[in-house]
Amino acid sequence: GDGSKPLPLPTGVGSTSGPALFAPPPLPPMRSASHEDPVDPGSIRSAEDGQAALEAMGAKGQRLEQTSAGDWRFSCTRESRLFEAREMDRLDAIRTVVEQMRKDR
């Protein structure tokens, strides 16, 4: 051979003595994308579907409650605007608000 041999690694290199913490990359700022097709209210099959669709459209403070008359009131806001609907069926109330938000884009 040529007489060279690998050097030993200094102590501590490659050891995992403590947890390595890495900050996740920053998320891009949320903004409503007006170029996206809004959800068709007729495609909403559950309250969860409707609430997820509204969230994707920028809705905040979603609230669903049954009134003393037995119908359902659903409301939410987007930016500074309030959207609200009352229907006999809770899903219809959510769909109505989705339709209001679609028209307001």
C-alpha positions as CSV (number, residue, x, y, z in Angstrom):
1,G,0.0,0.0,0.0
2,D,1.0,3.7,0.0
3,G,1.1,3.9,3.8
4,S,-2.0,6.1,4.2
5,K,-4.7,5.0,6.6
6,P,-8.1,6.6,7.4
7,L,-8.1,9.1,10.2
8,P,-10.3,8.3,13.2
9,L,-13.3,10.6,13.6
10,P,-13.1,13.1,16.4
11,T,-15.3,12.2,19.4
12,G,-18.8,13.5,19.3
13,V,-19.2,13.6,15.5
14,G,-22.2,11.7,14.4
15,S,-23.4,11.1,17.9
16,T,-27.1,11.8,18.7
17,S,-26.7,12.9,22.3
18,G,-29.7,15.3,22.2
19,P,-32.8,15.8,20.1
20,A,-32.3,17.7,16.9
21,L,-35.0,20.3,16.5
22,F,-35.7,21.6,13.1
23,A,-38.2,24.4,12.6
24,P,-40.7,23.5,9.9
25,P,-40.7,25.8,6.8
26,P,-43.1,28.7,7.1
27,L,-46.5,28.2,5.6
28,P,-47.6,30.5,2.8
29,P,-50.1,33.1,3.9
30,M,-53.7,31.9,3.5
31,R,-55.8,33.8,1.0
32,S,-59.0,33.0,-0.8
33,A,-58.3,32.0,-4.3
34,S,-60.9,33.6,-6.4
35,H,-59.9,31.6,-9.5
36,E,-61.0,28.4,-7.9
37,D,-64.5,27.1,-8.7
38,P,-66.6,27.4,-5.6
39,V,-68.3,24.3,-4.3
40,D,-71.7,23.3,-5.7
41,P,-74.1,23.4,-2.8
42,G,-75.9,20.4,-4.3
43,S,-72.7,18.3,-3.9
44,I,-72.7,18.8,-0.1
45,R,-73.8,15.6,1.6
46,S,-73.1,16.3,5.2
47,A,-72.8,19.2,7.6
48,E,-69.0,18.4,7.8
49,D,-68.8,18.7,3.9
50,G,-70.5,22.0,4.0
51,Q,-68.4,23.4,6.8
52,A,-65.2,22.2,5.1
53,A,-66.3,23.8,1.8
54,L,-67.1,27.1,3.6
55,E,-63.7,27.1,5.4
56,A,-62.0,26.6,2.0
57,M,-64.0,29.7,0.8
58,G,-62.7,31.7,3.7
59,A,-65.5,31.4,6.2
60,K,-64.8,32.1,9.9
61,G,-66.9,31.7,13.0
62,Q,-69.3,29.1,11.7
63,R,-72.3,28.6,13.9
64,L,-75.2,26.1,13.6
65,E,-78.1,26.2,16.0
66,Q,-81.7,24.9,16.2
67,T,-84.2,27.7,17.0
68,S,-87.1,27.4,19.4
69,A,-89.4,27.1,16.3
70,G,-87.5,23.9,15.3
71,D,-85.8,25.2,12.3
72,W,-82.0,25.6,11.9
73,R,-80.0,28.8,11.7
74,F,-76.5,28.7,10.2
75,S,-74.2,31.7,10.1
76,C,-70.6,32.5,9.4
77,T,-68.5,35.5,8.4
78,R,-66.0,36.1,5.6
79,E,-63.9,39.2,5.9
80,S,-66.4,41.6,7.6
81,R,-69.5,40.2,6.0
82,L,-72.1,38.1,7.8
83,F,-73.9,35.2,5.9
84,E,-76.9,33.7,7.6
85,A,-79.7,31.3,6.6
86,R,-82.7,29.6,8.3
87,E,-84.1,26.4,7.0
88,M,-86.1,23.5,8.3
89,D,-83.2,21.2,7.6
90,R,-79.7,22.0,9.0
91,L,-78.0,20.8,5.8
92,D,-80.2,23.1,3.7
93,A,-79.2,26.0,6.0
94,I,-75.6,25.3,5.3
95,R,-76.1,24.9,1.6
96,T,-78.0,28.2,1.5
97,V,-75.0,30.0,3.1
98,V,-72.6,28.2,0.6
99,E,-74.8,29.6,-2.3
100,Q,-74.8,33.1,-0.7
101,M,-71.0,33.0,-0.5
102,R,-70.7,31.8,-4.1
103,K,-72.8,34.7,-5.3
104,D,-70.8,37.2,-3.2
105,R,-67.4,36.3,-4.7
